Amino acid sequence: MSDLAQRDTTVAIIGAGPSGLTLANLLRTAGIGCVVLERRSREYVEQRQRAGVLEHRAVRMFEEWGLADRVLRDSRVDGVQEFRVDGEPRFLPIAELAGGRFGRILPQQFLVQRLIGAFLENGGDLRFGCADVALDGLDTDRPAVTYRDGAGAAHRIVADYVAGCDGFHGVSRPAIPEDARTVYTYDHGIGWFTVLADVPPPRHPTFAVSEHGFAAHFPRGPRSSRFYLQCAPGEDLGAWTDERIFEQLRRRIGDPDLPVGAVLEKAVVDMRSFVVDPMSYGRLFLVGDAAHIITPMGGKGMNLALADAEVLARAVRSAVRDGDQRPLRDYSRVCLDRTWSYQEYSRWMTEMLHDSGDPATSGPFRHRIARARLNRLFTSANAGGLFAELMAGEA
């Protein structure tokens, strides 16, 4: 492969989603060289619609690294969570109960666009359209990443470290030998029908439970909303006409006047959890969805990915600047402690809200247990405070 173009860097980052781009920006801020490789086009990456809730820790991270003004501008601050229980609104003052901590709402495509802009303006090396990405030498001192660019030319990047930020279906995790990793999976037996629509956002993020099932309504920009409807796993998209979507939303949210808007996107998400342990192998470090998948309940998926990115950025900085390898050795343990805590929170919340809905689905006993759990949030300061702390994110 003597004809391959070669370029050395400190960190080769595979994937230009929120985790890869955040890691790249943090490394550039720290003066550490990196190259980001992305399989998709820039247009695709910048328009991809995903979650949009940044918890308190993520906001603080961008502030501490000097990126907040660029990344968080126009983000929506909301310290209240609304619950609709059989159509009746109930409110939890998240910021007040969590000691002043609160998150922000920022559609993921805006976050990605701004992270790309900040990285490139800071002289970053970001390459789109990278095909046939492969990793080798991960258990050596100089691992390498090979790929082909849009013109078909082959490239080889030799790095000190490789960050696998390429999601669940990427090439990074399979590069770890099977006997060197343990995989934990769980199927929650629930589906979510998700809808992006041109409907004015709610005053507060809203969860709704009733005999008609679970639903949620979240802002996705100044004029759009993201809706979620509980459904069967593998639900047929074709069975959900626009008329049926809004009829079910009105029933479940308990708002007969909910406006109808153009449906921009719809999909079915099977609620599943996935964790790989350890999150590192040799000089490879898995970040975000490459290492763990969490249900959308609680909005922790992207926040876990951003947390991984910061832990890795700090660890690489310690290794490069100070010759201290301990933070890199601790990377997997630190990230997995947070991952399992959030997995438990998401599962607890999933049971509470989904079992609180249709008793015919959950069964009368589980339905009563879930309603008691939900009611406790409003009758116990300790229960409400714990929920608020987990929702807002760690201090």
Secondary structure, DSSP 8 states (H G I E B T S, - for coil): -TTSEEEEEEEEEE--SHHHHHHHHHHHHTT--EEEE-SS-HHHHHH-----EE-HHHHHHHHHTT-HHHHSTT-EE---EEEEETTEEEEE-HHHHTTT---EE--HHHHHHHHHHHHHHTT-EEE-S-EEEEEE-TTSSS-EEEEE-TT--EEEEEEEEEEE-S-TTSSTGGGS-GGG-EEEEEEEEEEEEEEEES----SS-EEEESTT--EEEEE-SSS-EEEEEEE-TT--GGG--HHHHHHHHHHHHT-TT-----EEEEEEEEEEEEEEE-SEETTEEE-GGGTEE--STTS-HHHHHHHHHHHHHHHHHHHHHH---HHHHHHHHHHHHHHHHHHHHHHHHHHHHHHTS-HHHH-HHHHHHHHHHHHHHHH-HHHHHHHHHHHH---
